[in-house]
Amino acid sequence: MADGKETSPGGLAHLRSDGAAHMVDVTAKEPTVREATAVARVECSDAVMARLREGSVPKGDVFAVARVAGIQAAKKTPTLLPLAHVIGLHGCEVDVELADGGVAIRATARTADRTGVEMEALTAVTVAALAVVDMVKGIDRSAVVAEAKIVAKSGGRSGNWVRPED
């Protein structure tokens, strides 16, 4: 009830008691250092994997484009997600590398603000994954964005959290 309005009966902060969505008011919260890490995976065919290993994808450097796309996307999170807060994104690292049967993407976002950066990290890996698919679709249209998930977060009222191993 940070903004003076009741939350939904299920306790969801983004829903008022009448079911209407609203942006949670975080004005009263103190800024704290926060960090979140997300991962995503793009499954690729053997033909795409060979081209990625050789660095011979016709559109160019897939990994560089995906990294920059992820960083740009993290900065655009509140534009893309209607209830996300505009925060000072103070750092965002995106790593893209070959993995078994595909491309592994990892992003860590950092801030010193009133709300977390989980959505920024997730947006970064998701858009980086989309950039990979876009870069390789001329070789093989079957690339799949297989998953995107938060694997760790720190700071804020809820403290630290690490996803248990799958």
Secondary structure, 3 states (H helix, E strand, C coil): CCCCCCECCCCCCCEECCCCECCCCCCCCCCEEEEEEEEEEEECCHHHHHHHHHCCCCCCCHHHHHHHHHHHHHHCHHHHCCCCCCCCCCEEEEEEEEECCEEEEEEEEEEEECCCCHHHHHHHHHHHHHHHHHHHCCCCCCCEEEEEEEEEEECCCCCCEECCCC
